[in-house]
Amino acid sequence: MTKDPNQPDYIIRKRRTATWYWSWAIIILIVLIAAMALGYWLNKRQHGMTATAQQQFQMLKEQLDQAQEGQTHWQQQYQIEHEITQQLKTELDKLHRQNRNLEKEREALQRIFDPDGVESGLQIASFVWEQGLDTMYRYRLMLIQAKQQSGSLKGTITISIVGEEAGERKSYSFEQLQGNDSNNNTFDFTYVSTHTGTFQLPEGFEPSFVRVVAATSGRGAKSVLQDFTWKPTNPSNEVEETNAKE
């Protein structure tokens, strides 16, 4: 039997039931729900991890701030203790110098009535100084009449400082140093005379020693010269040269 070429072809397909479609729809729905649940869980987990990381970061930041505050506190504490220590050291040095100066004055006073003393008459017992404000210095000078007191001694005191300035030897008089003496650079005593005052060093001047000259007036005038080494780190100042009398 020959097939008519004008007759259309027919494809026979098996008809799917509604159950089949519903099954796939349910499967797809379940997959979507599972995907949504998985996405939600992943999002919550990521959010939870981010929150934990932020908490840890905040905790570390607080610990760092506390550590910095502690470091600042200890630095301030150390600075305060260091300053207190320096102040105490300065005060102890000052008291030590004062004790040495008082000891020198005590020894000088003993020489007034020392029968075994070699020298008699006018003597420069001690001269000490210490730095005040800026370039201002305070000094204390003691004169004595040792061994034999023949009467009242009257005269004048000359103070000068010798050193270097601009690489050359330089000497400044008491007036040039703006000196101030409690007794106006004069003395009138029988046993002991104490002088206090101030002087100021010129800028750029490096002192080497202080020269003190005490000279009596009238008949039989005498003068005593004594140099005191300038020691900034030890202002108790020991005598540098031998006393000179005229």
Stockholm file with secondary structure:
# STOCKHOLM 1.0

chainA/1-246         MTKDPNQPDYIIRKRRTATWYWSWAIIILIVLIAAMALGYWLNKRQHGMTATAQQQFQMLKEQLDQAQEGQTHWQQQYQIEHEITQQLKTELDKLHRQNRNLEKEREALQRIFDPDGVESGLQIASFVWEQGLDTMYRYRLMLIQAKQQSGSLKGTITISIVGEEAGERKSYSFEQLQGNDSNNNTFDFTYVSTHTGTFQLPEGFEPSFVRVVAATSGRGAKSVLQDFTWKPTNPSNEVEETNAKE
#=GR chainA/1-246 SS CCCCTTSCCCCCCCCCCHHHHHHHHHHHHHHHHHHHHHHHHHHHHHHHHHHHHHHHHHHHHHHHHHHHHHHHHHHHHHHHHHHHHHHHHHHHHHHHHHHHHHHHHHHHHHHHTCTTCSCCEEEEEEEEEEECSTTEEEEEEEEEEESCCCSCEEEEEEEEEEEEETTEEEEEETTTTTCEETTTTEEEESSEEEEEEEEECCTTEEEEEEEEEEEECSTTCCEEEEEEECCTTCTTCCBCSCCEEC
#=GC SS_cons         CCCCTTSCCCCCCCCCCHHHHHHHHHHHHHHHHHHHHHHHHHHHHHHHHHHHHHHHHHHHHHHHHHHHHHHHHHHHHHHHHHHHHHHHHHHHHHHHHHHHHHHHHHHHHHHHTCTTCSCCEEEEEEEEEEECSTTEEEEEEEEEEESCCCSCEEEEEEEEEEEEETTEEEEEETTTTTCEETTTTEEEESSEEEEEEEEECCTTEEEEEEEEEEEECSTTCCEEEEEEECCTTCTTCCBCSCCEEC
//
